[in-house]
Amino acid sequence: MSPIYEYQCGKCGEVFEVFQKITDAPLKKCKFCSGGVEKLISQSSFQLKGSGWYLTDYSNKSHVGGKSETLTDKSGEKSEKSSDTSASPPKADKPTT
């Protein structure tokens, strides 16, 4: 399947699409009035799905769904950190006077 390219005529203003191979030379003439054309840059319409993409494999999942992650502190001991936001922070001790 060849990609679809959009062109716009400078003479009549018509915008049209053409199936072309990547190796094909760009069009030079409008198919409607034979005026000069310019290749347009269009927004892509494909979506990356499946594993191996940032949203599915590389995003920070520790903040999703209260999952926990294992961390290693400076002493080399492993500790578990929970990202559950419903837990309240530890209360500070009252200062002694």
C-alpha positions as CSV (number, residue, x, y, z in Angstrom):
1,M,0.0,0.0,0.0
2,S,1.4,3.4,-1.0
3,P,1.1,6.5,1.2
4,I,-1.4,9.2,0.4
5,Y,0.0,12.7,-0.3
6,E,-1.9,15.9,-0.4
7,Y,-1.3,18.7,-3.0
8,Q,-2.7,22.1,-3.4
9,C,-2.8,24.0,-6.6
10,G,-1.5,27.5,-6.6
11,K,-3.7,28.5,-9.5
12,C,-7.2,27.1,-8.8
13,G,-6.6,26.4,-5.1
14,E,-7.9,22.9,-5.4
15,V,-6.6,20.4,-2.7
16,F,-6.4,16.8,-3.8
17,E,-4.9,13.5,-2.7
18,V,-2.7,11.1,-4.6
19,F,-1.4,7.6,-3.8
20,Q,2.3,7.6,-4.5
21,K,5.3,5.5,-3.5
22,I,7.9,7.2,-1.3
23,T,10.3,7.0,-4.2
24,D,8.0,8.6,-6.7
25,A,8.8,12.2,-7.8
26,P,6.4,14.9,-6.4
27,L,3.7,16.1,-8.7
28,K,4.3,19.4,-10.5
29,K,1.0,20.0,-12.2
30,C,-2.6,20.2,-10.9
31,K,-4.8,17.4,-12.3
32,F,-7.7,19.9,-12.7
33,C,-6.2,23.0,-14.3
34,S,-2.5,22.1,-15.0
35,G,-1.4,24.9,-12.6
36,G,1.6,24.4,-10.3
37,V,1.1,22.4,-7.1
38,E,2.7,22.3,-3.7
39,K,2.9,19.2,-1.6
40,L,1.1,19.7,1.8
41,I,2.2,18.3,5.1
42,S,-0.7,16.6,6.7
43,Q,-1.4,15.4,10.2
44,S,-0.7,11.7,10.6
45,S,-3.8,9.5,11.2
46,F,-2.1,6.3,12.6
47,Q,-2.0,5.3,16.3
48,L,0.7,3.2,17.9
49,K,-0.9,0.3,19.8
50,G,0.3,-2.7,21.6
51,S,3.3,-3.2,23.9
52,G,6.6,-1.5,23.5
53,W,5.4,2.1,23.3
54,Y,5.8,4.8,26.0
55,L,2.2,4.8,27.3
56,T,2.1,1.0,27.7
57,D,5.6,0.1,28.9
58,Y,7.7,3.1,29.9
59,S,5.4,5.5,31.7
60,N,5.7,5.9,35.4
61,K,3.2,3.2,36.6
62,S,4.0,3.7,40.3
63,H,1.3,6.5,40.4
64,V,-1.4,4.4,38.8
65,G,-3.9,2.3,40.8
66,G,-2.1,2.4,44.1
67,K,0.5,-0.1,43.0
68,S,3.7,-0.2,45.0
69,E,7.3,-0.3,43.8
70,T,10.4,-1.6,45.5
71,L,13.1,0.9,46.3
72,T,16.6,0.4,47.5
73,D,17.9,2.9,50.1
74,K,21.5,4.0,50.5
75,S,22.3,1.1,52.9
76,G,21.2,-1.4,50.2
77,E,18.1,-2.5,52.0
78,K,14.9,-2.8,50.0
79,S,11.8,-1.0,51.1
80,E,8.4,-0.9,49.6
81,K,6.8,2.4,48.7
82,S,3.1,2.7,48.1
83,S,1.7,5.3,45.9
84,D,-1.8,5.0,47.3
85,T,-2.9,8.6,47.8
86,S,-5.7,7.8,50.2
87,A,-3.2,7.3,53.1
88,S,-2.5,10.3,55.2
89,P,1.1,11.5,55.8
90,P,2.7,10.5,59.1
91,K,2.0,13.0,61.9
92,A,4.9,14.9,63.3
93,D,5.6,14.6,67.0
94,K,4.8,17.7,69.1
95,P,7.9,19.7,69.8
96,T,9.0,19.6,73.4
97,T,9.5,22.9,75.2
